[in-house]
Structure formats: structure tokens, C-alpha cells
Amino acid sequence: MLERFQNHRTYWPVILALAIVLGLSAWLGVISITPDSDQYRLMAQGRIAEVERPFAPRILHPLLVRGVVAITGIADTTAFALIAFLGLAALLWLMWGTLAPHAQRPIWLLVMLISPALINTFRSIYIHDLFYAVLLMALFLALSRRRRGWVLMLLALLFLTRESTYLLAGCLAVLAWRWDEREIAIGAVLAIILGVVFAGKLADLAKPSLHGLNPLLYTASRLPINFTWNVLGVPLLANTSEAFWRETNPAVLEFCANPATVLQMPAWLPVGSIRTVKVCGFFAQNPLNTLWLMLTTFGAAPIFLITTLRRQRWAVLWRTLPPVAQLAFVYGAISLLIAPALGNTVERYVAYAWPLFWLALPFAADSSQ
């Protein structure tokens, strides 16, 4: 019996994963509450009319919490924590199921488990990031096993969890066409179209955003503003966001007390309630913090990636990667590059690049041997 247990490669990773889950569950005593947590709690309580429009389309995770609360009678915070705990176990299980047939390297499970990205994501129980990661890992597993129907169904569920699934669907559509997987490519394009329509319907049920902007314009405007702040170190402070910074980071208001210039928004420009934008001075801490987070959020994984890519020509390596690894590589790399432009909590958005380090990297390392 002992010999059979030792020779069966699927047993010990599962036991290890569950042991780590139990150990990490202690972190739930130090729950991380982000500035957006209240929006997801409102949705979990069925109060979508009080939610700001950019958050309203992210309905699936809070809806699941609401269902757990209705069935069990527990508090919504406990339901969020329960789903986080189960989600972490599911993520590890799905990752092993995706890697095991191709890359027999248990070390990659350890690389993932000691990553700050996993712990930070796990602690942010109100945010949908861990739930989204579980669905995305399930999609990768379905793709690796050529389950086309499951891939498209999971893509639809991902759209109901986070609108940035547009990036994933776009990457999947382009790559699937190159793989001659026409059904998946066309389905991904249709998912993007339906996602836009559905997100608009849900946004109509919610209240206007902090800035009173159209949801699409709000999303588009975030990219240059956050890039300027996180990469260039120059804060842009709109009159509508002063209350937010006063609550979350008063140091920003103090820094912008004497702005370099103040831009007056033209009345004809569709910028909602924004009337003035202060261009503050250079804030060196932010670019340095962004660089630090991009290099350390995944622990030693970036070093492993660089050394792996140096072993073999990129064109040769790319051809040896299976479709699941190609998608993980492209989507993860783009997510990493655009992370500083997505928002103020850079460590959270850098963690969106996990498919590059936790999935594509093991395949690339295995192929480069």
C-alpha cells in the first residue's frame, strides 16, 4: 500500500495543496479591505442600485455570496471568506490538473504557493480576483483537454465576473484562429459582443460613477491617468476624486496642495462631473513602488522566466508550447505590461499576470530542457 501511494503521482500534490490551504487560511484573520470592497458587499446584499456603474457588471461573485448567505444564513463576510477558502483549494487542484500531464515538475506548485501574489489575492476576500482566477484556471484546463464547449461556457462566466475579460477573449480569438479552432475563435468574438451589451444593461441599474462618466469612457480614461500616476509619477487629481483620496490616501491631497497647473475642462467635453484636473509635481515614490511590485509580486518567478527564455530561441520555444501555454503566455504578458495603467492598487493588477508565471513558465521550462 505504501509503495502504491509513493508511486501514484497525483496523491501527494493534492495533500500538499490542502495542507497549504489550511496554513494560509490563518491569513483570513488579517483580511485585506480595499477601497472597492464596499461595492461588492452592496451587490452581495442585493443593493445594486447603490453600486457605482463601473462595478455593476461584476455580478457573478457577489451573486454566489448572496446565494450562500440565503442557503446557510451566515453573515456575508463569512460567506466571502468561505468562498475564498474553497476557491484557493480549487485553484491549486485545477493548476495541478493542467500541469501534471505535461510538466512533471512539482517545484512549480511551490513557486506558486510562496508567491506574494497568491497570499494578497487570498486575503482580499471581498474582491473577485481569486474567484476569477479559479474560473480562468478551469478554462485553461478545459482548453488543454480540448473541451470547446466548456471553454466558451467558462468564458461567459468570466465576463460576468470582470469586464476585463475582453482582453482574454481577444487573445483567445486571435490564437484560436491560428490553431484552426474556428468554433472557439468565433465564440470568443460573440462573447465580447454579448459582454458589452450585458454590461451596459447591468450598468443602467446602478448609480453613476464617482465622476459621472459613461462606463466605457470611464474605463478608457483610467489607462492614461493611471499610467501617468504609477509610471511617470505625476498625479492627475480631478475635482471629483478629492473625497476618495481624502478617505484612502490623504498624502496625495497634501502633495497636490500646490499643483504645477490646473486644467479647466471644456463644457463641450463629455467628462461627466469633472470640471478641473490638477497636474501635480513629480512624485518619485510611485514609479519606484511600481517597479518594485512588478519585480517582486511573483517572488523568484520572473528570474526563472528570464533564464528559461535565454536557453532557447523564442521562435523555436513558441512552436513547442501547447495552445494552453501560448494563451497563458500572451494573456499573462499583456496583463503584466498594462498593470500600472489599470488602477491605484498596482500590486493587485500585477497579480493578474499569474498565468504567465504559474502556467506558461512551467511549460516553457519543460520545453527548453
N, C-alpha and C positions, 0 to 999 in steps of 0.2 A: 504493500500500500504506500509506504514512504517513497519507494523508488518511482512508483507511478505518479505520485504527487510532484516529485522533483523534476520528472521528465516532461510533465504537462506544462507547457509554457504559458498557458492562459490563466493559471491559478494565482501565482504569486504576484503578478502586477495588479490584479484586482484586489487582493488582500492589502498590498502596499497602498493602493489608491484609497481604499476605505480607511486605513489607519491614518493616512494624511488628512483625509476629510474630517475625521474625529479630532485630530490635533488642531486643525485650522478652525474648527467650529468654536474654539475658545475665543477667536477674534471677534465673534459676534458680540462679546461684551464690550467691544470698542467699535461700535457701529459708526461708520462714516456717513455724516449727513451733508450732502452737497446743497448748493443754493437751489437746485431744481427739485429736491426731494418732495417738497410740499405739493408740487403739481401732480406727481404720480400718486400721492396719498389721496388727493382730492378725486382723482379718477377711480381709485380703488374703492372709494366711498360712494361712487355714483354721482358725484357733483361735477360733471363735465362742463356745465355752464359756467363754473367758476374758474375753469382752467384756461390759461392763455393759449391762443391758437397754435403756436409752433409745437406745443406738446400734445395737443388733442389727438393727432393721428397715431400716436404711440400707445395704442389702446390694449393690445393683447396681454401684456404682462400685468397691468393693473386689473384687467378683467379676470385673469386667473386668480389673482389675490382675492378679489371680491367673491369669486366662486368658493374659494377655500373658507373664507370667513362665513359665508352663508351656510355652508355644509357643517362646519365644525363649531361655529360660534366663538372662535378665538379672536383676539384683537388683530387689527390689520397689521400692526408692527410684527406680531408673532407670525402671521401668515407670510409676510415678506421674508422674514428670517428662515422660515421653514422651506420656502421655495428656493432661497439662496443655498441652503444646505443640500437639498436634493439636486439642485442644478449643478453644484460643484461635483457631486458624485457622478452625475450623468455625463458631465463634460469629460471627466477623466476616463470613464468607461468608453465613451464614443471615440475619444482620441486613441485609446489603445486598440479599439476595433478597426480604426482606419489605418493605423501604422503597422500593426502586427503582421499582416500578410506580406508586407513589402519590405519594411525596415526593421529587422530583428535587433533593435538597439534599445534595451530598457533604459539606458542612460538618458534618453531624451525625455522620458517621463519625469525623471529627477530634475532635469534642466527646467522643465515647465513648473514643477512644484516649488522650486526655490526662487521663482521669479517674483519680484515685487509687483508685477502687473497682475498676477493671479490673486495675491493677497488683497491688493487695493480694490480689485473688482469684486471680490467676495465680500468685503466689508461694506461696500456701497449697496446695501440690500434694497433700498427704495428705487434705485436706478435699474433700468432694464438690461444693462450691459452683460451680466452673467447669463441671464435668460436668453439673450440674443446669441451669445457665444454657443450655448447648448444647441440651439436650432441650427446655427451655421455649421457646427461640427457634425450634426446629423446630416446636413446637406452634403458635406464633404464625404461622409461615409456612404451615402446613397449614390453619389457620383462615382466613387471608387468601385461600387458594385453594379454600376450601370442601371440603376433603378430610376429611369427617366421620370416616371410619374411621381415618385417620392421627391425627386429634385425640385420639380415645379410646385408641388404642394408645399414643401418647406420654404420655397422662395416666397410664396404668397403669405405664409405665416410671418416670415421675416419682414415683409412690407408692413404688416400690422403691428410690428414691434418697434421699428425705427425707419424713418423715411430715407435715411442714408443708404438704404438697400438699393437705391438707384445705381450707386457705384458698383455694388456686387452684381446686380443684374446686367449692367452694361458690360462688365468684364466677362461674365458668363456667356452673354450673347455673342460677343466677338470671338472668344476662344472656342465655344461650341461650334460655331460656323466653320472654324478652321479644322475642328476634329470631325467634320461631316456629321455632326449631331444636329441636324436641322430642326428636329422637334424641340429640343432644348433651347436652341437659339431663338426660334420664333416665339416659344412660350415665354422666354425671358423678356423679349420686347413687349409682348402683350401684358406681361406683369407690370412693366414700367408704366404703360398707358393706364391700366386699371388702378395702379397705385396712386397716380396723380389724381385721378377722378375721385377715388375713395377718400384720399387725404383731404381733398377740398371739401367733401361733404361733411367729414368729421370736424374740420376747422370751422365750418359755419355754425356748429353747435356751441362752440366755445366763445369766450370773450376775446376782444382784440389783444394783440401782444402789448408788451410794455411800451413799445414805440409806435403802436397803431399802424404798423406796416402790413402790407399784403404778405401772406405766408411765404410765397415764392420769392418776393423781393427781400423779405427778412433773411431767408436762407442764403440768397446770393450776396447780400451786403455783408454778412458775417465774415466771408472769406478774406476780402482785403483789409477789413478793420482789424480782425484778429491777427492777420499776418503782420500788419504794421506794429501792433502791440507786442506780440510774442517774439517776433524775429528781428524787427528793426528797433524795438524798444521805445517806440513813440506812441504813447496813449492818445486815442481819439475819444473824447468824452462828450457825448450828446447830452442835451439838457434833460432828456427823458430817462437817462441811466444814472443820474446822480443819486437818486434814492436807493438804487440797487447797490452802488458802490459804498454808500454810507453804511449800509447794513452788512455787507460782506467784506469790504476792504477799505476802510476809511483812509488808509495811507495814499490811495490813488487820488482821492479828493484833495488831500493836503499837497500832493505833488503837483496837481493841476490848478492850484490856487492862483498861480501867476502864469497862465498859458502863453506860449510863444505867439499864438494868434487865435482869433475866434472867427470861424466861418459862419456866415449867415446863409441859411438855406433859402433858395428862391421859392416864392409862393407856388410857382407852377410845377415844381419838382414833387413827384409822388412819394414823399418821405414821411407820411403819417403825421405824428405829433412832434417830430424833430424840427426844431427851429434854429438851434445853434449847435455847433460842434467845436469844442476846444481842442486845439492841437497843442499838446503839452511838450515839454522838453524831452531829452533823451534819458531813458530810464534803463541803465546798463544791466540791472539785476535780471530783467526779463529775458533778454537773449541768452544770457549765461544760464539761467534756470532752464530755458527751453533746450539748450544743447545738452545740459546735464541729464535731463529727463529722457531725451532721445537715446542717450548712450547707456543709461543705467536701468531703465524701466524693465528691460528683459534680462537683467543680470549679465552673464557672460555670453549669452546667445549671439549678440552682434559680432563678437570676436570669432565665434565658431563659424558664423556665416561668411565673414571675410576670408578666413583661412580656407573654407570649403570652396569658395568661388575662385581662389587663386590656384587651386590644384588642377583645374581643367578649363579649357576654353569654353566660353559661355554658350556658343552655338552648339557645341557638342553636348554640353551638360543639359541644355534645354531639351534637346531631342530625346534624351534618356529619361526625362521626367514624365511620369504618368499624368493624365489630364487633371486629376485631383491636385497634384503638386503644382502644376502650372497655374491653375486658378488660385491656389493659396499664395503662390509667389507673387503674381501680378496684383491681386487684390490687396495682399498684405503690404507690398512695397508702396503702392499708391497711398494706402491708408497712412503709412508711416510718413510719407513726404508731405501730405496735406494736413497732418495732425495739428501743427501750430496755427493753422488758419481756421480751425473748427470752433474754438472757444477759449475761455479763460483757464479752464482746468486742463492744462496740457497733458498732465500725467494720465488723465482718463482717456484722452483721444489718442495718445501714443499707444495705449494698450489695445486700440482697435486693430493694430498691425499684428496681433498674435498669430494669424495664420502663416505669416512669413517665417516666424521663428519656431513655432510649435509644430508646424505641419510640413511646410515646404523645406525647411532646413534639414530635418531628418532624412527626407527623400533625396535631397541634393547631396548630403554627406554619404548616403548609401551608394548613390550613383557614381560619385567621384572616386570610390575606392578602386 
